[in-house]
Amino acid sequence: MDNSGLVYVLGVLFAFVIIAYVLGVRDAALAKKNLIYKLKKNWGDSPKRKYKEDDFDHITGFYDNHREGFQVDDTTWNDLNMDGVFTRMNYCLSASGEEYLYHMLRTPKQTDDFENEEKKIKFFSENDEARLKYQQIFATIGRSNRYSIYDYLKVLSDIGDFSNTKHYLMLTLIVLTIVITCIKFELGAFLFLVAVVANVIMYFNIKGKIDPYLSTYSYILKALSSAKLFKGASYPELSDDIELLNKSYDSLKGFVSGSSVLMKPSGGGGPADIIMDYVRMITHIDLIKFNKMYRQLMEKKDDLDVIITVIGRLDAYISIACYRESVKGQYCIPVFENGEMNFENVIHPLIENAVSNSIDTKKGVLLTGSNASGKSTFLKTIGINVLLAQSVHTVLAKSFKAPLLRIYSSMALKDDIYEGDSYYIVEIKSMKRIIDAAKEEGNPVLCFVDEVLRGTNTVERIAASTEILKFLTDSGVNCFAATHDIELTQLLKDKYDLYHFEGNVSDNDVHFDYMLKKGPATNRNAIKLLSVLGYDSSLVDNAQNLAEKFLNTGVWE
C-alpha cells in the first residue's frame, strides 16, 4: 500500500471516530432532554414505575446496616402495608435514594428535630432548577444494581490474602532473568521464559478468585464518580450536605486514581486492550492495584458510607417533595405535643377518593362495627399517618397533633407453620411484644390491635381481651383496638373512648359510608349479609331468630 492509500485509510478511521463521538454526544444530549421533559411532565403525578420481582432485593441495604434507636418491626410494617406506601411515595432515581427513603420510613424519629429536613424538602419543592439538576445526577447514578452496596461490602470482607509481596517477588525474578539474559543469553532467555510462564499461571489462578469482586469495585467507582457531579451543583441551602460529600470523596481519591488499570472499559477489545491484557498477565499490575484499592477501601469505609448516606438523603428529600406535590394539597405538617391525639380529616394514602375521618382522644380507642364497615382500614389509616408524621414529616390530613410515639401493631396475623404455632399462640406472642415494649424506656407506645384474641373461644376471648386492653391503657399505652365483641364496650367504657362504623343492609344490598361515629355499634348486620350473598332464606331466618333469643334470654337454645 502506497502512502496515499495509507493516508486514505487513516482518514476514514479518523472520520469514523469523529462521527461515533458526535453521535454519542448527540445521544447523551437527547437522553438528557428526554429525562428533563419526563421529570417536568410528571411533576405532581403519582409514580408510574412498574416494579419487577427483584426490584426490592437491595431496598433494605441501608436500613440493615444502620440499626439504631426505635425502628418499626416487621409485624407492624407488614400489617400497615408499608411496602405499598413506600412504592406510592418512591420517586427516587438512585438505588441509594430508595434505600435511604426505606430507612426513613422504618426509623420514625423519637425527637422533634425536623427543621433541617423540612427546610431542604421545601427547597426542592419550590426550586425547580435545583430539583431537576439533582434528579439528573441521581438518574446518572441509577438503580440498576440488584444488590445494595452494603451487600457488596460484605462480600469483600470474605477476601483472604490481599498482600502484594508475592507479586513484587515475581516481578523481581523477571527483572533478574532479563539481567542474566544480558550476561548469558541462552540461560537468561530460558529463565525468563520460565518466570513468565509461572507468572501467567499464578495470574489466572488469582484472577479467577477476584473476578467476582470486580462488580463491587465497579459499583463503588460509579458512586464515587457521581459524587464529583455535586461540586458543580452546590446551593447554600444544601451546603452542609455537599461539604460532607466533598470531604469524603477527597479521602477516597486514592481508590479512584489508577483504577482503569484494573477496571476494563466497557466495549473494550481493541488492539490496545489486547496488548494491555498481556501486560497484566506478565506484570500483575491489575492484581497489585486490586489489593491496594482493597486496603484503601477498608480503611475508608466510613467515608464511603457518608457518600452513600448524603446521596441517598438528598434523593429521598426530593422524593418527599414529589409526593407532597402529588397529593394535591391533602397533606399537613405534623405538630408534636404531649397530651391528646388530634387527627382532622385524615385519609389512607393508598385508597383513591378515600373517605376522611376525624378523631380526638386522650386515651385508647375501642372500635366496633360489622365486617367491611371500615374498622381495619381506619386503624391502618391512623397507624400509617403517625408513622409518616415521624419519618417524612408529612401527614395526609387537614391537621395532625400528637405526642412522639413508638408504633406497634397486631393485625394481619397468620398461623406459623415453621414454628408450629397455632393462630392463638401467634396472637398472644404478638400482644406480648407490645406489653414488653411498654415496659421499656422511651416515648409512649401507640398500638393497633384488630380483633383481639380472635383465635380462641368466646368466653375466654372476652375475659382475656378485657384484661389485656385494661393493662395496656393502665401502662400508658395508647391503644386503638377493633372488635366484634360488643361486650367489650361495656367492660371497657371507662378505659377507652368508644367509636363505631355502621353499614345498612336493605333490598338485598349493603351500604357503608365509612364515617366514624361516637359510641358503640348498635346495628348487627352479619346475618343479614348472608341474605345479600344469596344464602337460603330459611337458613338466614333461623339464624336471626336464634340470635334474638340469645340476646333476650342469655341462653343458646
C-alpha positions as semicolon CSV with decimal commas, in nm:
position;residue;x (nm);y (nm);z (nm)
1;M;0,000;0,000;0,000
2;D;0,147;0,338;-0,105
3;N;0,144;0,648;0,113
4;S;-0,174;0,791;-0,042
5;G;-0,362;0,467;0,033
6;L;-0,240;0,469;0,392
7;V;-0,347;0,831;0,434
8;Y;-0,691;0,743;0,294
9;V;-0,737;0,453;0,538
10;L;-0,627;0,666;0,833
11;G;-0,860;0,944;0,719
12;V;-1,155;0,703;0,706
13;L;-1,072;0,569;1,052
14;F;-1,040;0,922;1,190
15;A;-1,372;1,024;1,032
16;F;-1,537;0,713;1,180
17;V;-1,408;0,801;1,528
18;I;-1,530;1,161;1,495
19;I;-1,873;1,051;1,373
20;A;-1,904;0,797;1,655
21;Y;-1,807;1,065;1,906
22;V;-2,057;1,316;1,767
23;L;-2,334;1,056;1,764
24;G;-2,251;0,966;2,126
25;V;-2,270;1,331;2,229
26;R;-2,599;1,366;2,042
27;D;-2,749;1,058;2,207
28;A;-2,642;1,179;2,552
29;A;-2,796;1,522;2,485
30;L;-3,123;1,362;2,367
31;A;-3,134;1,133;2,670
32;K;-3,083;1,433;2,898
33;K;-3,352;1,630;2,716
34;N;-3,599;1,340;2,739
35;L;-3,527;1,292;3,110
36;I;-3,589;1,661;3,185
37;Y;-3,908;1,652;2,978
38;K;-4,040;1,349;3,169
39;L;-3,946;1,495;3,507
40;K;-4,127;1,821;3,430
41;K;-4,427;1,645;3,277
42;N;-4,469;1,401;3,566
43;W;-4,423;1,658;3,843
44;G;-4,732;1,630;4,062
45;D;-4,836;1,287;3,929
46;S;-4,833;0,953;4,107
47;P;-4,526;0,736;4,034
48;K;-4,557;0,548;3,706
49;R;-4,289;0,290;3,780
50;K;-4,375;-0,077;3,736
51;Y;-4,183;-0,290;3,985
52;K;-4,021;-0,618;3,892
53;E;-3,987;-0,908;4,133
54;D;-3,623;-0,837;4,220
55;D;-3,655;-0,456;4,250
56;F;-3,682;-0,485;4,628
57;D;-3,372;-0,702;4,670
58;H;-3,149;-0,407;4,758
59;I;-3,406;-0,185;4,934
60;T;-3,323;-0,289;5,291
61;G;-2,946;-0,250;5,248
62;F;-2,903;0,089;5,418
63;Y;-3,162;0,008;5,686
64;D;-3,000;-0,326;5,774
65;N;-2,664;-0,156;5,823
66;H;-2,790;0,141;6,026
67;R;-2,990;-0,018;6,304
68;E;-3,015;0,231;6,588
69;G;-3,286;0,363;6,817
70;F;-3,651;0,275;6,766
71;Q;-3,735;0,113;6,435
72;V;-4,063;-0,030;6,307
73;D;-4,062;-0,407;6,340
74;D;-4,157;-0,646;6,059
75;T;-4,500;-0,727;6,204
76;T;-4,607;-0,362;6,214
77;W;-4,450;-0,286;5,876
78;N;-4,644;-0,569;5,711
79;D;-4,969;-0,502;5,900
80;L;-4,974;-0,144;5,769
81;N;-4,874;-0,248;5,413
82;M;-4,581;-0,012;5,427
83;D;-4,424;-0,169;5,118
84;G;-4,726;-0,031;4,932
85;V;-4,686;0,310;5,097
86;F;-4,317;0,309;5,007
87;T;-4,386;0,241;4,638
88;R;-4,652;0,514;4,632
89;M;-4,407;0,777;4,752
90;N;-4,088;0,645;4,591
91;Y;-3,979;0,894;4,325
92;C;-3,608;0,823;4,384
93;L;-3,386;0,782;4,079
94;S;-3,089;0,621;4,254
95;A;-3,053;0,296;4,447
96;S;-2,906;0,494;4,737
97;G;-3,213;0,719;4,743
98;E;-3,453;0,425;4,754
99;E;-3,260;0,263;5,035
100;Y;-3,250;0,584;5,238
101;L;-3,623;0,653;5,190
102;Y;-3,700;0,300;5,309
103;H;-3,472;0,357;5,609
104;M;-3,655;0,683;5,691
105;L;-3,993;0,511;5,690
106;R;-3,870;0,230;5,914
107;T;-3,697;0,468;6,156
108;P;-3,957;0,718;6,282
109;K;-3,787;0,993;6,480
110;Q;-3,828;0,999;6,854
111;T;-3,738;1,369;6,885
112;D;-3,891;1,670;6,713
113;D;-3,583;1,777;6,513
114;F;-3,727;1,800;6,162
115;E;-3,623;2,162;6,099
116;N;-3,325;2,082;5,877
117;E;-3,511;1,817;5,675
118;E;-3,817;2,037;5,632
119;K;-3,604;2,325;5,506
120;K;-3,447;2,107;5,237
121;I;-3,770;1,936;5,132
122;K;-3,933;2,277;5,096
123;F;-3,631;2,400;4,898
124;F;-3,669;2,117;4,645
125;S;-4,046;2,176;4,631
126;E;-4,000;2,541;4,541
127;N;-3,679;2,538;4,337
128;D;-3,740;2,361;4,005
129;E;-3,390;2,428;3,874
130;A;-3,215;2,266;4,171
131;R;-3,455;1,974;4,182
132;L;-3,411;1,895;3,811
133;K;-3,034;1,935;3,828
134;Y;-3,007;1,692;4,118
135;Q;-3,252;1,447;3,965
136;Q;-3,029;1,427;3,657
137;I;-2,734;1,335;3,881
138;F;-2,938;1,069;4,060
139;A;-3,051;0,930;3,722
140;T;-2,683;0,905;3,623
141;I;-2,614;0,701;3,937
142;G;-2,917;0,485;3,858
143;R;-3,081;0,198;4,042
144;S;-2,997;-0,092;3,810
145;N;-2,793;-0,287;4,064
146;R;-2,981;-0,578;4,214
147;Y;-2,788;-0,572;4,541
148;S;-2,709;-0,294;4,784
149;I;-2,358;-0,153;4,803
150;Y;-2,359;-0,280;5,164
151;D;-2,411;-0,633;5,032
152;Y;-2,109;-0,579;4,809
153;L;-1,902;-0,462;5,104
154;K;-1,995;-0,776;5,297
155;V;-1,876;-0,983;5,001
156;L;-1,541;-0,801;5,009
157;S;-1,492;-0,898;5,371
158;D;-1,458;-1,261;5,254
159;I;-1,130;-1,187;5,076
160;G;-0,836;-1,352;5,248
161;D;-0,487;-1,269;5,125
162;F;-0,452;-0,919;4,978
163;S;-0,074;-0,890;5,015
164;N;0,131;-0,779;4,712
165;T;0,455;-0,941;4,835
166;K;0,431;-1,241;4,602
167;H;0,359;-1,016;4,302
168;Y;0,658;-0,792;4,374
169;L;0,875;-1,104;4,421
170;M;0,773;-1,241;4,080
171;L;0,840;-0,905;3,915
172;T;1,185;-0,902;4,076
173;L;1,256;-1,250;3,938
174;I;1,159;-1,140;3,586
175;V;1,392;-0,838;3,611
176;L;1,675;-1,066;3,730
177;T;1,623;-1,303;3,435
178;I;1,647;-1,004;3,199
179;V;1,977;-0,907;3,363
180;I;2,102;-1,266;3,329
181;T;2,000;-1,261;2,961
182;C;2,230;-0,965;2,905
183;I;2,518;-1,165;3,058
184;K;2,443;-1,514;2,929
185;F;2,168;-1,506;2,667
186;E;2,065;-1,874;2,645
187;L;2,041;-1,928;3,021
188;G;1,875;-1,590;3,078
189;A;1,620;-1,646;2,798
190;F;1,530;-1,988;2,941
191;L;1,489;-1,849;3,295
192;F;1,292;-1,553;3,159
193;L;1,051;-1,789;2,982
194;V;1,009;-1,999;3,296
195;A;0,944;-1,690;3,507
196;V;0,686;-1,555;3,259
197;V;0,502;-1,890;3,241
198;A;0,498;-1,913;3,622
199;N;0,369;-1,556;3,645
200;V;0,092;-1,623;3,392
201;I;-0,016;-1,940;3,575
202;M;-0,020;-1,753;3,906
203;Y;-0,211;-1,467;3,740
204;F;-0,500;-1,680;3,617
205;N;-0,520;-1,866;3,948
206;I;-0,560;-1,539;4,143
207;K;-0,759;-1,353;3,874
208;G;-1,032;-1,617;3,883
209;K;-1,068;-1,561;4,258
210;I;-1,102;-1,181;4,243
211;D;-1,326;-1,155;3,935
212;P;-1,648;-1,189;4,142
213;Y;-1,543;-0,884;4,344
214;L;-1,484;-0,655;4,046
215;S;-1,855;-0,575;4,020
216;T;-1,826;-0,443;4,376
217;Y;-1,544;-0,209;4,276
218;S;-1,737;-0,103;3,966
219;Y;-2,039;-0,009;4,177
220;I;-1,828;0,186;4,425
221;L;-1,641;0,370;4,148
222;K;-1,973;0,466;3,994
223;A;-2,094;0,608;4,325
224;L;-1,769;0,800;4,372
225;S;-1,771;0,942;4,019
226;S;-2,124;1,071;4,076
227;A;-2,011;1,250;4,392
228;K;-1,797;1,480;4,175
229;L;-2,106;1,600;3,989
230;F;-2,242;1,766;4,302
231;K;-1,946;2,005;4,314
232;G;-2,092;2,187;4,015
233;A;-2,441;2,191;4,163
234;S;-2,399;2,348;4,504
235;Y;-2,667;2,560;4,673
236;P;-2,642;2,745;5,006
237;E;-2,946;2,555;5,138
238;L;-2,761;2,226;5,086
239;S;-2,409;2,340;5,173
240;D;-2,371;2,112;5,478
241;D;-2,451;1,800;5,274
242;I;-2,228;1,898;4,982
243;E;-1,941;1,979;5,218
244;L;-1,970;1,632;5,374
245;L;-1,983;1,476;5,028
246;N;-1,674;1,659;4,902
247;K;-1,471;1,587;5,215
248;S;-1,543;1,214;5,200
249;Y;-1,479;1,199;4,826
250;D;-1,137;1,366;4,870
251;S;-1,038;1,099;5,123
252;L;-1,121;0,825;4,868
253;K;-0,934;0,974;4,572
254;G;-0,665;0,709;4,614
255;F;-0,924;0,440;4,547
256;V;-1,025;0,607;4,219
257;S;-0,676;0,703;4,100
258;G;-0,532;0,450;3,855
259;S;-0,838;0,223;3,877
260;S;-0,850;0,198;3,496
261;V;-0,557;-0,048;3,518
262;L;-0,793;-0,290;3,693
263;M;-1,133;-0,198;3,551
264;K;-1,155;-0,260;3,178
265;P;-1,363;-0,003;2,988
266;S;-1,696;-0,127;2,853
267;G;-1,677;-0,209;2,485
268;G;-1,304;-0,291;2,510
269;G;-1,130;-0,548;2,292
270;G;-0,927;-0,329;2,056
271;P;-0,554;-0,376;1,986
272;A;-0,453;-0,158;2,281
273;D;-0,673;-0,357;2,518
274;I;-0,531;-0,688;2,392
275;I;-0,177;-0,562;2,448
276;M;-0,269;-0,446;2,799
277;D;-0,411;-0,792;2,876
278;Y;-0,069;-0,944;2,808
279;V;0,098;-0,676;3,018
280;R;-0,139;-0,759;3,305
281;M;-0,066;-1,132;3,278
282;I;0,309;-1,081;3,296
283;T;0,332;-0,794;3,546
284;H;0,020;-0,848;3,763
285;I;-0,033;-0,472;3,772
286;D;-0,411;-0,515;3,792
287;L;-0,382;-0,762;4,082
288;I;-0,149;-0,524;4,263
289;K;-0,395;-0,239;4,208
290;F;-0,683;-0,457;4,329
291;N;-0,505;-0,521;4,659
292;K;-0,414;-0,155;4,703
293;M;-0,774;-0,049;4,635
294;Y;-0,895;-0,311;4,882
295;R;-0,677;-0,176;5,163
296;Q;-0,778;0,184;5,085
297;L;-1,145;0,088;5,085
298;M;-1,127;-0,099;5,414
299;E;-0,952;0,200;5,571
300;K;-1,207;0,447;5,432
301;K;-1,534;0,254;5,464
302;D;-1,676;0,526;5,687
303;D;-1,618;0,787;5,417
304;L;-1,790;0,567;5,159
305;D;-2,082;0,533;5,400
306;V;-2,103;0,912;5,427
307;I;-2,115;0,945;5,047
308;I;-2,390;0,684;5,014
309;T;-2,582;0,846;5,302
310;V;-2,569;1,201;5,164
311;I;-2,660;1,093;4,809
312;G;-2,947;0,882;4,943
313;R;-3,072;1,151;5,179
314;L;-3,090;1,422;4,910
315;D;-3,264;1,187;4,666
316;A;-3,514;1,092;4,939
317;Y;-3,586;1,460;5,017
318;I;-3,673;1,517;4,651
319;S;-3,894;1,208;4,660
320;I;-4,084;1,351;4,958
321;A;-4,123;1,684;4,777
322;C;-4,263;1,499;4,473
323;Y;-4,500;1,302;4,693
324;R;-4,634;1,613;4,861
325;E;-4,700;1,770;4,522
326;S;-4,881;1,455;4,405
327;V;-5,140;1,454;4,686
328;K;-5,274;1,790;4,567
329;G;-5,269;1,975;4,897
330;Q;-5,419;1,691;5,101
331;Y;-5,134;1,693;5,349
332;C;-5,023;1,890;5,652
333;I;-4,708;1,934;5,856
334;P;-4,750;1,749;6,188
335;V;-4,742;1,919;6,528
336;F;-4,589;1,716;6,809
337;E;-4,726;1,787;7,157
338;N;-4,769;1,575;7,466
339;G;-5,127;1,504;7,562
340;E;-5,419;1,419;7,338
341;M;-5,408;1,295;6,981
342;N;-5,598;1,503;6,727
343;F;-5,649;1,391;6,367
344;E;-5,865;1,611;6,145
345;N;-5,985;1,477;5,809
346;V;-5,719;1,206;5,800
347;I;-5,716;0,974;5,495
348;H;-5,547;0,650;5,386
349;P;-5,263;0,714;5,136
350;L;-5,335;0,409;4,919
351;I;-5,712;0,448;4,874
352;E;-5,831;0,657;4,584
353;N;-6,100;0,909;4,685
354;A;-6,066;0,793;5,044
355;V;-6,327;0,897;5,299
356;S;-6,173;1,126;5,561
357;N;-6,238;1,096;5,934
358;S;-6,153;1,298;6,242
359;I;-6,091;1,191;6,598
360;D;-5,972;1,338;6,929
361;T;-5,865;1,114;7,212
362;K;-5,661;1,133;7,529
363;K;-5,676;0,760;7,587
364;G;-5,734;0,440;7,394
365;V;-6,000;0,391;7,129
366;L;-6,227;0,086;7,101
367;L;-6,389;0,040;6,760
368;T;-6,693;-0,173;6,689
369;G;-6,893;-0,238;6,374
370;S;-6,984;-0,504;6,122
371;N;-6,749;-0,671;5,876
372;A;-6,629;-0,450;5,588
373;S;-6,755;-0,136;5,762
374;G;-6,410;0,025;5,777
375;K;-6,264;-0,065;6,117
376;S;-5,939;-0,221;5,996
377;T;-5,885;0,047;5,733
378;F;-5,928;0,319;5,995
379;L;-5,671;0,156;6,223
380;K;-5,426;0,140;5,933
381;T;-5,503;0,499;5,834
382;I;-5,409;0,627;6,180
383;G;-5,105;0,399;6,206
384;I;-4,964;0,491;5,865
385;N;-5,011;0,863;5,919
386;V;-4,846;0,860;6,262
387;L;-4,556;0,677;6,102
388;L;-4,538;0,926;5,812
389;A;-4,551;1,215;6,058
390;Q;-4,243;1,094;6,246
391;S;-4,047;0,976;5,941
392;V;-4,110;1,204;5,641
393;H;-4,279;1,489;5,834
394;T;-4,587;1,461;5,614
395;V;-4,943;1,364;5,714
396;L;-5,242;1,307;5,487
397;A;-5,483;1,516;5,693
398;K;-5,609;1,869;5,739
399;S;-5,432;1,885;6,074
400;F;-5,239;1,647;6,297
401;K;-5,134;1,680;6,659
402;A;-4,995;1,400;6,872
403;P;-4,706;1,310;7,101
404;L;-4,395;1,142;6,961
405;L;-4,469;0,772;6,980
406;R;-4,334;0,421;6,932
407;I;-4,564;0,237;6,692
408;Y;-4,665;-0,130;6,710
409;S;-4,949;-0,335;6,567
410;S;-5,107;-0,678;6,592
411;M;-5,342;-0,713;6,298
412;A;-5,284;-0,938;5,994
413;L;-5,160;-1,244;6,183
414;K;-5,129;-1,599;6,049
415;D;-5,051;-1,947;6,181
416;D;-4,673;-2,001;6,196
417;I;-4,624;-2,340;6,030
418;Y;-4,245;-2,318;6,066
419;E;-4,253;-2,267;6,442
420;G;-4,558;-2,494;6,479
421;D;-4,758;-2,216;6,646
422;S;-5,137;-2,203;6,625
423;Y;-5,314;-1,878;6,543
424;Y;-5,386;-1,815;6,910
425;I;-5,021;-1,867;7,008
426;V;-4,914;-1,625;6,733
427;E;-5,168;-1,373;6,869
428;I;-5,056;-1,383;7,229
429;K;-4,689;-1,366;7,127
430;S;-4,767;-1,061;6,916
431;M;-4,950;-0,892;7,204
432;K;-4,671;-0,983;7,448
433;R;-4,413;-0,792;7,242
434;I;-4,629;-0,478;7,274
435;I;-4,665;-0,524;7,650
436;D;-4,287;-0,572;7,680
437;A;-4,225;-0,258;7,470
438;A;-4,442;-0,056;7,709
439;K;-4,206;-0,151;7,994
440;E;-3,900;-0,020;7,809
441;E;-3,773;0,336;7,831
442;G;-3,872;0,572;7,553
443;N;-4,167;0,758;7,413
444;P;-4,519;0,627;7,479
445;V;-4,630;0,325;7,279
446;L;-4,910;0,357;7,025
447;C;-5,053;0,021;6,922
448;F;-5,319;-0,105;6,682
449;V;-5,500;-0,432;6,750
450;D;-5,754;-0,581;6,510
451;E;-5,990;-0,835;6,667
452;V;-5,821;-0,908;6,997
453;L;-5,755;-1,280;7,050
454;R;-5,993;-1,394;6,776
455;G;-5,824;-1,734;6,778
456;T;-5,995;-1,869;7,092
457;N;-6,344;-1,932;7,233
458;T;-6,587;-1,651;7,313
459;V;-6,582;-1,663;7,694
460;E;-6,204;-1,677;7,732
461;R;-6,155;-1,428;7,447
462;I;-6,371;-1,163;7,613
463;A;-6,217;-1,221;7,957
464;A;-5,856;-1,217;7,834
465;S;-5,913;-0,932;7,588
466;T;-6,064;-0,717;7,861
467;E;-5,769;-0,762;8,092
468;I;-5,509;-0,717;7,817
469;L;-5,669;-0,395;7,694
470;K;-5,701;-0,269;8,052
471;F;-5,335;-0,350;8,118
472;L;-5,225;-0,164;7,805
473;T;-5,405;0,159;7,886
474;D;-5,304;0,138;8,254
475;S;-4,943;0,103;8,135
476;G;-4,964;0,429;7,942
477;V;-5,013;0,266;7,601
478;N;-5,233;0,447;7,351
479;C;-5,425;0,153;7,205
480;F;-5,658;0,162;6,905
481;A;-5,845;-0,171;6,905
482;A;-6,120;-0,309;6,681
483;T;-6,355;-0,586;6,795
484;H;-6,675;-0,769;6,708
485;D;-6,733;-0,842;7,076
486;I;-6,985;-0,576;7,173
487;E;-6,946;-0,692;7,536
488;L;-6,608;-0,521;7,549
489;T;-6,772;-0,180;7,511
490;Q;-6,944;-0,225;7,846
491;L;-6,642;-0,375;8,018
492;L;-6,401;-0,106;7,893
493;K;-6,618;0,205;7,865
494;D;-6,427;0,376;8,147
495;K;-6,087;0,297;7,996
496;Y;-6,143;0,362;7,623
497;D;-6,321;0,611;7,402
498;L;-6,590;0,423;7,209
499;Y;-6,639;0,467;6,835
500;H;-6,800;0,261;6,562
501;F;-6,865;0,220;6,191
502;E;-7,204;0,121;6,051
503;G;-7,340;-0,045;5,741
504;N;-7,702;-0,061;5,633
505;V;-7,844;-0,369;5,465
506;S;-8,156;-0,313;5,256
507;D;-8,311;-0,451;4,938
508;N;-8,055;-0,729;4,927
509;D;-7,767;-0,482;4,923
510;V;-7,526;-0,344;5,181
511;H;-7,421;0,019;5,206
512;F;-7,125;0,156;5,404
513;D;-7,049;0,525;5,447
514;Y;-6,713;0,457;5,622
515;M;-6,779;0,750;5,855
516;L;-6,652;0,723;6,214
517;K;-6,928;0,767;6,473
518;K;-6,916;0,802;6,852
519;G;-7,035;0,528;7,082
520;P;-7,065;0,151;7,038
521;A;-7,218;-0,010;6,730
522;T;-7,591;-0,081;6,752
523;N;-7,660;-0,245;6,416
524;R;-7,583;-0,614;6,367
525;N;-7,557;-0,695;6,000
526;A;-7,355;-1,016;5,987
527;I;-7,659;-1,243;5,944
528;K;-7,826;-1,003;5,700
529;L;-7,512;-1,020;5,484
530;L;-7,581;-1,392;5,435
531;S;-7,901;-1,296;5,258
532;V;-7,721;-1,040;5,041
533;L;-7,485;-1,312;4,921
534;G;-7,768;-1,543;4,827
535;Y;-7,794;-1,780;5,124
536;D;-8,122;-1,971;5,160
537;S;-8,385;-1,752;5,329
538;S;-8,484;-2,022;5,582
539;L;-8,120;-2,051;5,694
540;V;-8,099;-1,673;5,737
541;D;-8,431;-1,651;5,926
542;N;-8,340;-1,935;6,161
543;A;-8,004;-1,777;6,237
544;Q;-8,169;-1,441;6,305
545;N;-8,426;-1,599;6,539
546;L;-8,155;-1,792;6,723
547;A;-7,951;-1,473;6,779
548;E;-8,253;-1,275;6,901
549;K;-8,347;-1,546;7,152
550;F;-7,994;-1,542;7,294
551;L;-7,995;-1,162;7,324
552;N;-8,329;-1,177;7,511
553;T;-8,255;-1,474;7,739
554;G;-7,876;-1,502;7,752
555;V;-7,907;-1,872;7,671
556;W;-7,840;-2,055;7,348
557;E;-8,121;-2,290;7,251
